[in-house]
Amino acid sequence: MSGRRVVQVLAQLGARTVLLGDPTPLDLACAADVPMDLDLDDWTAAEAALRRLHATHPVRAVLSVYDAHLPLASFLAARLDVTGLALAAALNCHDKLRMRLALQAAGLQGPAYAVVADEGEAQAAARWIGHPVLVKKITAAAGRGTLLCRDPGEVAEAVATLREEQAPNLLVEEYVDGPEYAIQSVTSGGVTEVISILAQHTAPGPRPLEVGYDFPSGLGERGEHDLGRFVAEALRALGFDDGIAHTQVRLGPAGPVVVNVGARPPGGLLCAVTEAVRGVDMVRAAAQVALGRPVTRRAPVARHARYRCVTFDVSGTVAYDPRALTGARLRAPSPVVGMDVDPGEAVSALDDPGGGTYGRIVVYADTEDGLDPAYRRVLDALRPRVERATTHTP
């Protein structure tokens, strides 16, 4: 239950693939050995279809790198008694309330929180916790959504924006102020190894979007050791046995707090960055753990990395020089530049409710001092800008 990259990696590892899709795109179906179109919301039907195949062609493992399909993948693995991420771990990552309860039960500190069903309960929870607070959707199935609220008016807006008929409950959490870090890890046989730790930059607006990363993290050897140990404890509390994780942690006044855990490779260009600075392809690592194989490594090609998302201060029509766009090249740590929009398309300001990130820039250097000039050269070549600005009216 994954995309082309996973199918390609499994083929390189000599594995035959059964691809479950809803439906499976034709080009991807041609890349898999056995494509199967299924209703992935009907777990009983998915199990029956896979079990029929399993009777004649035994399945070794079930794997997904998509948030929405992680619980189903773990369910199928458990029902067929084959390798897969433990169902408890998948459910704990999928459901943010379960995550908080599991971490709390293990004695790991976390933010104060409350489950609310409407605006009145949300306002009461925010008063009890104290502004600012985060208002969150609870499950990945309900869609991603977190809003930072500094006053009752913003709480009301957040509830109106995030609450859905099919998923009315929301989570109101204490906002933990402090530096944030993104940690990539591999867990095999219940033992977790931290692969990379990056300092994470988050937009200051109402939506806490990730807008950049730095490697090394700046924590130093001792700080990274302590953070890695905390992440390993958190993953153990969530039930991780065999799988990979992308964990976000904030160092608050009282110590580290888990922001979120994804039982999958990181998004954007973080996989490429992790491979460049640590020599581990996290997608390949996910496949190797599923197959019970050691995680392979290559020599790192960069000592320092700066990753920045392309954002805009105003809404309007975007412009940039397409000649500056590149692809990820790991053998030589060249800049990597990608845009998600074409010149002339509409973009929204970062603080606009519909705003976000529209591209990524990654530069590498042998020293920290080399990052800034490398990044400036890319910006001067790309020249991302809004040519025809528009004013957003809330």
KALINBEL-V725388 format. One record per pair of residues at least 24 apart in sequence whose C-alpha atoms are under 8 Angstrom apart, sorted by the first residue. I is the first residue (numbers start at 0). J is the second residue. Records with the same first field share a line. If there is no record, write none. Layout:
I = J, J
This chain:
0 = 62, 63, 64, 65, 68, 72
1 = 62, 63, 64, 65
2 = 27
3 = 27, 30
4 = 282
5 = 282, 283, 286
6 = 30, 31
8 = 282, 283, 286
9 = 283, 286
39 = 68, 71
42 = 71
45 = 75
46 = 75, 78
50 = 79
59 = 290
60 = 289, 290
61 = 289
62 = 286, 289
63 = 263
64 = 262, 263, 264
65 = 263
66 = 93, 139, 261, 262, 263
67 = 93, 139, 140
69 = 93, 262
82 = 289, 290
83 = 241, 242, 289
84 = 239, 240, 241, 242
85 = 238, 239, 240, 241
87 = 237, 238, 239
88 = 237, 238, 239
89 = 262
91 = 237
92 = 237, 259, 260, 261, 262
93 = 138, 139, 140
94 = 137, 138, 139
95 = 137, 138, 259
96 = 137, 170
98 = 237
101 = 236, 237
102 = 233, 236, 237
105 = 236
107 = 233
108 = 255, 256
109 = 256, 257
110 = 172, 173, 174, 175, 256
111 = 172, 173
112 = 170, 171, 172, 173
113 = 170, 171, 172
114 = 168, 169, 170, 171
115 = 168, 169, 170, 171
116 = 167, 168, 169
117 = 158, 162, 167, 168
118 = 154, 155, 158, 159
121 = 154, 155, 158, 171
122 = 151, 154, 155
124 = 171
125 = 151, 154, 171
128 = 172, 173
129 = 173
130 = 173, 174
131 = 173, 174
132 = 171, 172, 173, 174
133 = 170, 171, 172, 173, 174
134 = 158, 169, 170, 171, 172
135 = 161, 169, 170, 171, 172
136 = 161, 162, 168, 169, 170
137 = 168, 169, 170
141 = 166
145 = 206, 207
146 = 205, 206, 207
147 = 174, 204, 205, 206, 207
148 = 205
175 = 249, 251, 256
176 = 249, 250, 251, 252
177 = 249, 250, 251, 252
178 = 249, 250, 251
179 = 247, 248, 249, 250
180 = 216, 247, 248, 249
181 = 245, 246, 247, 248
182 = 227, 230, 244, 245, 246, 247, 248
183 = 243, 244, 245, 246, 264, 265
184 = 243, 244, 245
185 = 241, 242, 243, 244, 284, 285
186 = 239, 240, 241, 242, 243, 244, 288
187 = 240, 241, 242, 288
188 = 240, 241
189 = 235, 239, 240, 241
190 = 231, 240
191 = 231, 234
192 = 231
193 = 227
194 = 273, 277, 279
195 = 273, 277
196 = 223
202 = 349
204 = 349, 350
205 = 350
206 = 350
208 = 355
210 = 307, 308, 309, 310, 356
211 = 305, 306, 307, 308
212 = 305, 306, 307
213 = 303, 304, 305, 306
214 = 276, 302, 303, 304, 305
215 = 302, 303, 304
226 = 255
229 = 255
233 = 257
241 = 288, 289
242 = 285, 288, 289
243 = 281, 284, 285, 288
267 = 359
268 = 359
271 = 327, 329
272 = 304, 361
274 = 299, 329
275 = 299, 300, 301, 329, 332
276 = 300, 301, 302, 303, 304
300 = 329, 330, 331, 332
301 = 332, 363, 364, 365
302 = 363, 364, 365, 366
303 = 363, 364, 365, 366, 367, 370
304 = 361, 362, 363, 364, 370
305 = 361, 362, 363, 370, 374
306 = 359, 360, 361, 362
307 = 359, 360, 361
308 = 356, 357, 358, 359, 360
309 = 338, 356, 357, 358, 359, 360, 383
310 = 348, 349, 355, 356, 357, 358
311 = 346, 347, 348, 349, 384, 385
312 = 348, 349, 350
313 = 347, 348, 349, 385, 388, 389, 390
314 = 345, 346, 347, 348, 351, 385, 388, 389, 390, 391
315 = 345, 346, 347, 385, 386, 387, 388, 389
316 = 342, 343, 344, 345, 346, 385, 386, 387, 388
317 = 341, 342, 343, 344, 345, 346, 383, 384, 385, 386, 387
318 = 342, 343, 382, 383, 384, 385, 386
319 = 381, 382, 383, 384
320 = 380, 381, 382, 383
321 = 381
322 = 381
323 = 377, 380, 381
324 = 381
332 = 362, 363, 364
333 = 362, 363
334 = 360, 361, 362, 363, 373, 377
335 = 359, 360, 361, 362
336 = 360, 361, 377
351 = 391
